[in-house]
C-alpha cells in the first residue's frame, strides 16, 4: 500500500465537513410546486419581474435576484423597463405581453409578488437573573445570590408571504397557453429593512431554483 494515499484523507475529511456545514446553513423556500410536463429547463434570457406598486421594493428585489442568478451563470435581466409599474396604456392584454416577450427575446419570466401579510400577537416570556453577592459572618465570607425578575410581555409581529412564479415562454405563444412551470412561496418574519427582506427572499428563491435544477444556463 502506498503511503501517499493517506495524506489526502485529512483534506478530504475537512472538505466534507465544510460542504456539510454549508449545505446545512443554506435556506430554501417553504413550499414549491413544479410542473410534471417540464423537460426543457435551459434558458438563454430570463426577465425578473417584481409585481407591486412600491417602486423601491420592486427595484431592490429585481436587482438582487438578477445578481444572484447571473452569479450562477444564468442570463437574467430586470423587468421593470419591459413591464413598467402599473402597466402602460398600450399594454392591455395577453397579446401585448406576448409582443414584449418576443421583442426582448425572452424565453423565461420569473415574477415575485407579495401574496399575504398578517400580524400576530406573540408572548415574550420573562427572564430571571441571579447575581452573586458576598457577605461576612465573623471571619468567614459567604456567597449568596440576589434575584431580579423581568415580567413577560406581548409583542405584535408582522409576517409577509412572498410568492415566486416561473413562466416558460419558449416557442410559439398564444392566448390561453399554459406557461407556468414552477412556483415557490416563503414567509418573512419582521424583516429589519427592505434590503434585508430582499436579500433573504431572493437567496432562498435562487438557491431553490439552482439546487433543484429548475433553471439551468443555456
QUIZISUL-V830551 format. One record per residue. N is the residue number from 1. RES is the residue in one small letter. PSI is psi in whole degrees, 0 to 359 (none if undefined). BURIAL is b if it has 24 or more other ideal C-beta (glycine too) atoms within 12 Angstrom, else e. Layout:
N/RES/PSI/BURIAL, N/RES/PSI/BURIAL
//
This chain:
1/x/137/e, 2/x/131/e, 3/x/333/e, 4/x/331/e, 5/x/330/e, 6/x/338/e, 7/x/336/e, 8/x/340/e, 9/x/312/e, 10/x/321/e, 11/x/316/e, 12/x/319/e, 13/x/318/e, 14/x/315/e, 15/x/320/e, 16/x/318/e, 17/x/318/e, 18/x/315/e, 19/x/321/e, 20/x/319/e, 21/x/316/e, 22/x/318/e, 23/x/326/e, 24/x/331/e, 25/x/350/e, 26/x/137/e, 27/x/154/e, 28/x/180/b, 29/x/155/b, 30/x/329/e, 31/x/140/e, 32/x/160/b, 33/x/136/e, 34/x/135/b, 35/x/140/e, 36/x/332/e, 37/x/74/e, 38/x/72/b, 39/x/322/e, 40/x/104/e, 41/x/13/b, 42/x/133/e, 43/x/143/b, 44/x/335/e, 45/x/118/b, 46/x/131/b, 47/x/130/b, 48/x/121/b, 49/x/119/b, 50/x/133/b, 51/x/120/b, 52/x/166/b, 53/x/345/e, 54/x/104/e, 55/x/322/e, 56/x/315/e, 57/x/317/b, 58/x/312/b, 59/x/315/b, 60/x/311/b, 61/x/317/b, 62/x/313/b, 63/x/315/b, 64/x/317/b, 65/x/318/b, 66/x/316/b, 67/x/318/e, 68/x/320/b, 69/x/317/b, 70/x/325/e, 71/x/339/e, 72/x/10/b, 73/x/11/e, 74/x/131/b, 75/x/95/b, 76/x/147/b, 77/x/150/b, 78/x/146/b, 79/x/1/b, 80/x/330/b, 81/x/329/e, 82/x/320/b, 83/x/83/b, 84/x/154/e, 85/x/131/e, 86/x/357/e, 87/x/160/e, 88/x/168/e, 89/x/321/e, 90/x/350/e, 91/x/100/e, 92/x/333/e, 93/x/191/e, 94/x/321/e, 95/x/323/e, 96/x/321/e, 97/x/321/b, 98/x/320/b, 99/x/316/e, 100/x/317/b, 101/x/316/b, 102/x/318/e, 103/x/330/e, 104/x/8/b, 105/x/44/e, 106/x/140/b, 107/x/4/b, 108/x/146/b, 109/x/125/b, 110/x/116/b, 111/x/154/b, 112/x/134/b, 113/x/145/b, 114/x/120/b, 115/x/343/e, 116/x/150/e, 117/x/142/e, 118/x/159/e, 119/x/128/e, 120/x/148/e, 121/x/128/e, 122/x/136/e, 123/x/125/e, 124/x/109/e, 125/x/155/e, 126/x/173/e, 127/x/137/e, 128/x/128/e, 129/x/132/e, 130/x/119/e, 131/x/123/e, 132/x/144/e, 133/x/153/e, 134/x/145/e, 135/x/157/e, 136/x/138/e, 137/x/104/e, 138/x/232/e, 139/x/4/e, 140/x/147/e, 141/x/127/e, 142/x/153/e, 143/x/133/e, 144/x/189/e, 145/x/140/e, 146/x/139/e, 147/x/129/e, 148/x/128/e, 149/x/134/e, 150/x/128/e, 151/x/157/e, 152/x/165/e, 153/x/165/e, 154/x/141/e, 155/x/154/e, 156/x/127/e, 157/x/134/e, 158/x/135/e, 159/x/151/e, 160/x/131/b, 161/x/119/b, 162/x/138/b, 163/x/136/b, 164/x/141/b, 165/x/133/b, 166/x/129/b, 167/x/129/b, 168/x/106/b, 169/x/33/b, 170/x/157/b, 171/x/204/e, 172/x/133/e, 173/x/142/b, 174/x/160/e, 175/x/133/e, 176/x/353/e, 177/x/132/e, 178/x/118/e, 179/x/353/b, 180/x/124/e, 181/x/346/b, 182/x/144/b, 183/x/151/b, 184/x/141/b, 185/x/145/b, 186/x/143/b, 187/x/147/b, 188/x/128/b, 189/x/115/b, 190/x/60/e, 191/x/143/b, 192/x/336/e, 193/x/170/e, 194/x/316/b, 195/x/319/e, 196/x/318/e, 197/x/316/b, 198/x/314/b, 199/x/313/b, 200/x/310/b, 201/x/312/b, 202/x/325/b, 203/x/318/b, 204/x/314/b, 205/x/308/b, 206/x/321/b, 207/x/318/b, 208/x/315/b, 209/x/320/b, 210/x/312/b, 211/x/328/e, 212/x/2/e, 213/x/39/e, 214/x/325/b, 215/x/131/b, 216/x/150/e, 217/x/146/e, 218/x/none/e
//
